[in-house]
């Protein structure tokens, strides 16, 4: 018999991939939890939202870009314990097409990084295994 089920925090993240195969990461700004760490953009899935809807909203709010929901390709996920006995479940989507130009709306630093260089950045713990998966699965793929 297992103990009480953990409260699950559902967060959706997106790896925006440009035509050169680089992935966008953002540094958490001062004043936010875990400030200074790098992460894939995204955020909490609100009640009544799908992960895809949450990503469209978050990418619009954080970066001023408009991905089409059909362009969000499910890629991998992270599942890890977090503070207070809660559990983080984070699907990562890959998006190669969006409208608009990336413009950080929350004062966050951003970087376009080749998948094999993601390990050079201090990533959030949940993002590290996703970065490794991106490196392993995208590095050999060239976009036309």
C-alpha positions as CSV (number, residue, x, y, z in Angstrom):
1,X,0.0,0.0,0.0
2,X,1.4,3.4,-1.0
3,X,1.2,6.6,1.0
4,X,-1.0,9.6,0.1
5,X,-0.8,10.6,-3.6
6,X,1.3,13.6,-4.2
7,X,-0.2,16.9,-5.4
8,X,0.8,17.2,-9.0
9,X,1.9,20.5,-10.6
10,X,1.4,20.4,-14.3
11,X,3.7,22.7,-16.2
12,X,4.1,22.8,-20.0
13,X,7.3,23.7,-21.7
14,X,8.4,24.3,-25.3
15,X,11.6,24.0,-27.2
16,X,11.4,26.6,-29.9
17,X,13.7,25.4,-32.7
18,X,14.9,27.9,-35.3
19,X,15.8,27.2,-38.9
20,X,19.4,26.6,-37.9
21,X,18.5,23.9,-35.4
22,X,19.1,26.1,-32.3
23,X,16.8,25.9,-29.3
24,X,15.6,28.9,-27.3
25,X,16.2,28.9,-23.5
26,X,15.4,31.7,-21.1
27,X,17.0,32.7,-17.8
28,X,14.6,33.1,-14.9
29,X,14.6,36.8,-13.9
30,X,15.4,38.2,-10.4
31,X,12.4,38.0,-8.1
32,X,11.2,34.7,-9.4
33,X,11.8,31.4,-7.7
34,X,15.1,29.8,-8.9
35,X,16.2,33.1,-10.5
36,X,19.3,32.8,-12.6
37,X,18.6,29.3,-13.8
38,X,17.9,28.7,-17.5
39,X,14.7,26.9,-18.7
40,X,12.6,26.1,-21.7
41,X,9.8,28.7,-21.9
42,X,6.4,27.8,-20.7
43,X,4.4,27.7,-17.5
44,X,1.7,26.3,-15.3
45,X,-1.3,24.7,-17.0
46,X,-4.4,26.5,-15.6
47,X,-7.6,24.7,-14.7
48,X,-9.6,24.1,-17.9
49,X,-6.6,24.5,-20.2
50,X,-4.8,21.8,-22.2
51,X,-1.0,21.8,-22.1
52,X,-1.0,23.1,-25.7
53,X,-3.4,26.0,-24.8
54,X,-1.2,26.9,-21.8
55,X,1.9,27.0,-24.1
56,X,0.2,29.2,-26.7
57,X,-0.8,31.6,-23.8
58,X,2.6,31.5,-22.1
59,X,4.6,32.0,-25.3
60,X,2.4,34.9,-26.2
61,X,2.8,36.5,-22.7
62,X,6.5,35.7,-22.2
63,X,8.0,36.1,-25.6
64,X,5.4,37.8,-27.9
65,X,5.3,34.9,-30.3
66,X,2.2,33.0,-31.6
67,X,2.8,29.3,-32.2
68,X,0.0,27.4,-33.9
69,X,-1.3,24.6,-31.7
70,X,-0.8,22.2,-34.6
71,X,2.9,23.1,-34.7
72,X,3.4,22.0,-31.0
73,X,4.8,18.5,-31.3
74,X,4.9,16.4,-28.1
75,X,8.5,15.4,-27.5
76,X,9.3,14.2,-24.0
77,X,8.4,14.9,-20.4
78,X,9.9,15.3,-16.9
79,X,8.5,13.9,-13.7
80,X,10.2,14.9,-10.5
81,X,9.5,15.7,-6.9
82,X,9.5,19.4,-5.9
83,X,9.1,21.3,-2.7
84,X,6.4,20.6,-0.2
85,X,5.9,17.0,-1.1
86,X,4.5,18.0,-4.5
87,X,5.3,16.4,-7.9
88,X,6.2,18.3,-11.1
89,X,4.9,16.8,-14.4
90,X,6.2,18.7,-17.3
91,X,5.5,17.8,-20.9
92,X,8.0,19.3,-23.4
93,X,6.8,20.2,-26.9
94,X,9.0,21.1,-29.9
95,X,7.8,24.0,-32.1
96,X,9.5,24.9,-35.4
97,X,7.0,27.4,-36.7
98,X,5.5,30.5,-35.0
99,X,4.4,34.0,-35.9
100,X,6.2,37.0,-34.7
101,X,9.7,37.7,-33.4
102,X,10.9,36.5,-30.0
103,X,10.8,39.5,-27.7
104,X,11.3,38.8,-24.0
105,X,8.4,40.5,-22.2
106,X,9.5,39.8,-18.6
107,X,13.0,41.2,-18.8
108,X,14.4,37.7,-19.0
109,X,17.7,36.9,-20.8
110,X,17.3,34.5,-23.7
111,X,19.8,32.4,-25.7
112,X,19.6,30.4,-28.9
113,X,21.7,27.4,-28.3
114,X,22.7,24.3,-30.3
115,X,21.3,21.2,-28.6
116,X,24.8,19.9,-27.9
117,X,25.6,23.1,-26.0
118,X,22.6,23.1,-23.7
119,X,24.6,21.5,-20.9
120,X,26.9,24.6,-20.8
121,X,24.0,26.5,-19.1
122,X,22.8,26.0,-15.5
123,X,19.4,24.6,-16.3
124,X,16.6,24.0,-13.9
125,X,16.7,20.4,-12.5
126,X,13.6,19.3,-14.4
127,X,15.0,20.7,-17.7
128,X,18.3,18.9,-17.6
129,X,17.1,15.5,-18.7
130,X,14.9,17.2,-21.4
131,X,18.0,19.0,-22.7
132,X,19.8,15.7,-22.9
133,X,16.9,14.2,-24.9
134,X,16.9,17.2,-27.3
135,X,20.6,16.8,-27.8
136,X,20.3,13.1,-28.5
137,X,17.3,13.3,-30.8
138,X,17.8,16.7,-32.6
139,X,21.5,16.9,-33.1
140,X,21.5,14.6,-36.1
141,X,18.4,16.2,-37.6
142,X,18.9,19.0,-40.1
143,X,16.0,21.2,-41.2
144,X,15.6,22.3,-44.8
